[in-house]
Amino acid sequence: MTMHIDFDTLKRLLPHVIRSRKPILIRGKHGIGKSEIVYQLAPKVAEFMHLADKSYVYPIVERRASQMADAGDLMGLPTMDGETTQFLPMKWFHQACSQPCILFLDEIDRAPSDVRQAIFELTDSRKIAGHTLHKDTLIVACVNGGQGENQYQVGEMDPAELSRWTVFDVKPSTGDWLTHAKEKIEPQIYDFIKGSPSFLEHSQGEFEPNKVYPSRRSWFRLNDALANSGLLEESPHDLLFLASAFVGHEAATQFHDFCKNYSTQVTPEDIIFHGKYNKTANWEINQHANLIDKIGEKTNLFKETLNTKHIENLARYFLTIHAELAMKLWETVTLQHAEVGIALYEAVIDGRAISDYIAELNGAVEEKK
């Protein structure tokens, strides 16, 4: 059985391995951000390793092992040395031997067998053909394969090979992606994935051959294509066709429909300042949950002066939603501004019987006499 971890856990564990200078192997599905994690490490490795210069930013020497034709691409080329020969290292490998860096070998399970055999010495003894890595160089690799994973055309890694790596099987959460995507991606894409997380990536059943599926990477690629295109605001059929090319037909269809109605969605400002709570009358639970999350994210809302009318608007919306959601809303508001939370509480209990209020919140609020 494979033990998967999310990116938050991985980031907590990596410093311990980095300090020991042991090779790191990150396994996970395509497009989840494995390579990006490696690049995010660069400014932090010196601190993790307790180097004298903690501000040193590790250069990343990246090589696709899958593109190496044979072991010579690792060992370098032979040159005459009197009556003998020796191997001159490749320029990139010489750099990893001369200065502290991250030696990033991507897709090693797609490399030829002799390349992977040559990597044995590198991960075990930190040297190849007599050339030794710098003592503070870090070896990191990423692969798509893993235990029980049969969706990829990759080579199996036997116990002897795996024993030379510190192996992390990564399965990031939707929250990982949302945290990373926030402020980097168009709000329509962000809000769509937040409300319909099942469309972030294909996670149920087998992959059909030649079919386009959504992935964490493909949503960012779609975002780049949509930047300044005007398609998100107009939502023509061209948006459907373009999205389908990146994330597949099913996800694109749902995203297109979402964008067509995006301009009619209710914002926190609509509720608090304009009292448009009636527009949420036919909403489903996840729509209310998303709106409450947005209220929590809008920290500037509570820096403004909220008058009695604003509090009443929020209270009326409070009274239209399920008890658990109401509790979430109250906690969200109170965390942002305690006085607004108290005012919301008072406005709510003035609007209906205190006994009903207590029952719906499952005893979360004591009776006010």
Number of C-alpha atoms within 10 A of each C-alpha: 5 10 9 15 14 16 20 12 12 18 13 9 12 16 17 13 15 21 17 12 16 19 21 21 21 23 21 20 22 14 17 21 18 21 17 10 14 17 15 11 18 16 15 16 26 22 17 17 18 10 13 9 9 14 12 16 17 21 17 18 15 15 18 15 24 18 14 18 13 17 18 16 16 22 21 18 13 13 11 10 9 7 5 8 11 14 17 17 21 14 10 14 22 16 18 24 21 14 15 21 25 24 25 22 19 23 19 26 22 22 21 17 14 14 22 22 13 19 23 20 14 20 19 14 12 22 19 20 15 12 17 16 24 17 14 21 25 26 23 22 26 22 21 23 25 21 12 8 11 11 13 13 10 18 14 13 15 8 8 9 15 13 13 19 19 14 16 21 21 21 17 21 14 17 14 15 19 18 10 12 17 12 10 12 18 17 15 18 20 19 20 18 19 20 16 15 14 14 22 22 21 16 13 7 6 9 13 9 7 6 9 18 22 24 21 22 18 21 23 18 14 19 21 13 13 16 12 9 11 11 16 20 13 13 18 14 12 12 22 21 15 17 26 21 16 22 27 19 19 14 22 22 17 14 23 23 12 17 23 14 10 17 12 9 13 17 17 21 14 14 23 23 18 14 20 18 21 12 13 17 11 8 10 10 11 13 17 20 18 14 20 21 16 15 22 21 13 14 13 10 17 16 10 8 9 14 11 12 13 17 23 20 20 25 26 20 21 22 16 14 19 14 17 13 18 21 18 17 25 22 15 19 22 18 13 20 15 15 13 19 19 14 16 25 17 15 19 21 18 11 13 11 10 16 13 11 20 17 12 15 15 12 11 11 14 10 11 9 4
